[in-house]
Amino acid sequence: MANEKTYPMTEAGRKKLEDELNEKKTKTRPEVIERIKIARGFGDLSENSEYESAKDEQSMVESRISTIEHMLQNAEIIDNNAVAKDVVSLGKTVEFKELPDEEPESYTIVGAAEADPMSGKISNDSPIAKALLDHKVGDQVVIATPGGDMNVQILSVKAE
């Protein structure tokens, strides 16, 4: 399979996925299998909601395990040592403010596998990250958003 999609991520993001995979394989999967066994004991499977529920959960768990394994097999660990310290790149935290005088905002740019906007981690595929990537401290950047263009100035860039 040439041109396999890679999943850029930080070392911390890879570790988090490995931990989740381990949890799903060693704890969640056996718990669901046990629930299926118990539900089978309730008799007629055609009208057994516990059995159906457990089978649905098993399907979701197996799907997530498969997804995580695929992402880890195709992970591309980001090395920020190859990029200048003041340049926005994957794995770095960038602080910027909307011009002329909005409050500063700060985000860590990560691969899609690690994105968690509620904790300040945005995907490198997001409009904000795409606009900021490869710019440096002091640069003014235009970010195209659904609500209109945003003019921002990069205040700082820090490696994680």
C-alpha positions in Angstrom: 0.0 0.0 0.0 1.9 3.0 -1.2 0.9 6.5 -0.1 -0.4 5.2 3.3 -1.7 8.1 5.3 0.6 9.1 8.1 -0.5 10.4 11.5 1.8 13.2 12.7 1.9 13.3 16.5 4.1 14.2 19.4 5.9 11.6 21.5 3.3 12.4 24.3 0.5 11.8 21.9 1.9 8.4 20.8 2.3 7.4 24.5 -1.4 8.4 25.2 -2.6 6.3 22.3 -0.5 3.3 23.4 -2.0 3.7 26.9 -5.5 3.8 25.5 -4.8 0.7 23.3 -3.5 -1.2 26.3 -6.6 -0.2 28.4 -8.9 -1.3 25.6 -7.2 -4.7 25.1 -6.5 -5.6 28.7 -9.5 -4.2 30.5 -12.4 -3.0 28.3 -12.4 -5.9 25.8 -12.5 -8.7 28.6 -15.2 -6.8 30.4 -17.4 -6.6 27.3 -16.8 -10.3 26.5 -17.9 -11.2 30.1 -21.1 -9.1 29.6 -21.8 -11.0 26.4 -21.4 -14.3 28.3 -23.7 -13.2 31.1 -26.3 -11.8 28.6 -26.3 -15.1 26.7 -27.5 -16.8 29.9 -30.6 -14.7 29.9 -32.1 -16.9 27.1 -33.7 -15.9 23.8 -31.1 -13.7 22.0 -33.6 -12.2 19.6 -35.3 -10.2 22.5 -32.3 -9.8 24.7 -31.4 -6.1 25.0 -28.4 -6.7 27.3 -26.9 -9.0 24.7 -27.5 -6.5 21.9 -26.0 -3.7 23.9 -22.9 -5.7 24.8 -22.5 -6.8 21.1 -22.8 -3.1 20.0 -20.2 -2.1 22.6 -17.9 -4.9 21.5 -18.1 -3.6 18.0 -17.2 -0.1 19.1 -14.3 -1.4 21.2 -12.9 -3.5 18.4 -13.2 -0.7 15.9 -11.3 1.7 18.2 -8.6 -0.9 18.8 -8.2 -1.3 15.1 -8.1 2.5 14.5 -5.5 3.0 17.3 -3.3 0.2 15.9 -3.5 1.7 12.4 -2.6 5.2 13.7 0.4 3.8 15.7 1.7 1.8 12.8 1.6 4.9 10.6 2.7 7.4 13.3 5.1 10.1 12.3 6.7 11.4 15.5 7.4 15.2 15.3 10.9 16.3 16.0 11.0 20.0 16.7 14.8 20.1 16.9 14.9 20.4 13.1 12.8 23.6 13.2 13.9 27.1 14.4 12.7 27.8 17.9 10.6 30.8 16.9 8.9 29.1 14.0 5.3 27.7 14.4 5.3 23.9 13.8 3.6 20.8 14.9 4.1 20.1 18.6 4.7 23.7 19.5 2.5 26.1 21.5 1.8 29.3 19.8 0.4 32.5 21.4 -1.2 35.1 19.2 -3.6 38.0 19.5 -6.2 39.2 17.1 -5.4 42.7 15.9 -5.8 45.4 16.8 -6.2 44.7 20.5 -7.9 41.4 21.4 -6.8 39.2 24.3 -3.9 36.8 23.5 -4.9 33.2 22.8 -2.6 30.1 23.1 -2.9 26.8 21.3 -0.6 23.7 20.9 -0.6 22.5 17.3 -0.8 18.7 17.2 -1.7 16.0 14.7 -5.4 15.2 14.3 -5.0 12.1 16.4 -4.2 14.2 19.5 -6.5 17.2 18.9 -8.5 18.3 21.9 -9.7 21.8 21.4 -11.1 22.0 25.0 -7.6 21.5 26.4 -6.0 23.9 23.9 -4.7 21.3 21.4 -5.7 22.0 17.8 -5.3 19.8 14.8 -2.7 20.8 12.2 -5.6 20.5 9.7 -7.6 23.2 11.4 -7.8 26.6 9.6 -6.0 28.4 12.5 -3.1 25.9 12.5 -2.8 25.8 8.7 -2.5 29.6 8.6 0.0 29.8 11.5 2.3 26.9 10.5 5.8 28.0 9.3 5.3 31.6 10.4 7.5 33.0 13.2 7.2 35.3 16.2 6.3 38.9 15.2 4.6 37.8 11.9 1.1 39.1 11.1 -1.0 36.4 9.6 -4.5 36.3 8.1 -6.6 33.4 9.2 -9.6 32.6 7.0 -12.6 31.5 9.2 -16.2 30.9 8.4 -17.0 34.1 10.2 -14.6 36.1 8.1 -10.9 36.8 8.1 -9.0 37.2 11.3 -5.8 39.3 11.4 -3.4 38.0 14.1 0.1 38.7 15.3 2.2 35.8 16.7 3.5 36.7 20.1 5.4 33.6 21.1 6.3 30.1 20.1 7.3 27.4 22.6 8.3 23.8 22.2 6.3 21.4 24.4 
